[in-house]
Amino acid sequence: MSEAEIGVSIVILGIFLLVSHAFGYVFERLHQPRLIGEILAGVFLGPFVLGKIASPGFTFLFTNPILGADKTGLFLSLVYWLGLLLLMFICGSEVQGLLATSNRHETAWLLGIGTPLPFAFVMIIGLIGLIPMDPLIGVHGTKMSTLLVLASAAAVTSIPVISRIFQDLGILHTRFASLILGTAMLEDVGLWGVLAIATALSDRSSVGGGLIASNTYHVAVTIAYIGFAMLVVPRLLKTIRRFDDHAVSQHSLVAYSIALLCFFVGAAAGLGVSTVFAAFLAGYALINGIRDREKSALNGALHSIKAVAFGVFIPIYFAIVGYRLSFGNDFSGSMLLTFLLGSTLIVLMSVGLAAKLAGFRGLDIINLAIVANARGGPGIVLASIAFDAGLISGALCTTLVITALFTSQLAGWWLRFVLRRGWPLLSTNPEEKAADFSLPAPSRPLLRPEFDLSQGESRS
């Protein structure tokens, strides 16, 4: 890249960074999820800022549905993917520690019914032809791969957005929060695996019997990769680190963590496995493959990684997601309304049934169902990954992102309403209240549980 191209790229990067943080700050002050502001910043940047600039250095953003093919576009594509990979890596690193033993019975019901029913329902009505698939399929998609994405989008629950809402409301210390997040963590493992398989099924490089053989190979490799990453790599990492007689520094663990992420992503790319899910598995392997005496330093290392990721790369990623939303001829209001209302109704009924079978009653069921319906970050990431891979159309991508935003807003509004009325989140734990909920969010102490990684239990 020439100095002029580098200069233009840095300026555009700075615009995305400043505007996304400004919008995120405003939404925080309005007691709304920050990432919604970051996405709307991207929507604002398109027609109102960058769209008004005639310089060739900026027009690349409008020449390609991803980011453009010139050097400046490739630079921002790299930043975009760094934000996405870091987000999934951080989500994977948080899997351990939220599955308290006291919640296993309830988690089993929510995970066994609340997630599979919406997924299965969408798959069934799609396979019998009740869903018009042609407007949903992307340029590289197949009916099955697009249907898998659609079913996953209907069943997914947000971890980042829900965590942020819980933090803002001061209820991260509650059993309600640990129950929702623990279920969502396990759910995400399965649903991201489905996305990896859907990506493998989209390979059209072969025809006839060759296509079947190619798809069988990709699915088998994907499943093998997931199993190896979750079951073998953590033990292998612990074995390797035993040869180091000294606990390494926090800075060394930052380098170790990022290097592990790079190796996971590189191996996945070589095998044809989704690199995004590989980043999630890298975080999982990292947190489960560390020695006990290094866990304190690892927490510090992950804090440093999160500070950079959430300070720079992840806001830019969400801003670019908003920038790429299609509200032109590709947008379908009827598609949005049908999916939003239909998927919400299915999730509320499924999670409500699971909560009732788990022993919850009354308001407890409503609270769990509405919060579990929040699609948030994973819904947005799912849509953007599937769109990048050509599995879904631009109209469906926009539909999934708007649905994720609306359901997250609904969950936040409902929890705020319940807490202001003084109602318990769970009737079994009426003593659990928000931390000084009478204070505005910026003044309220944010309770963030610390987890003993060796025990998998939270301790406030």
Order of alpha helices (4+ residues) and beta strands (2+ residues): alpha-alpha-alpha-alpha-alpha-alpha-alpha-alpha-alpha-alpha-alpha-alpha-alpha-alpha-alpha-alpha-alpha-alpha-alpha-beta-beta
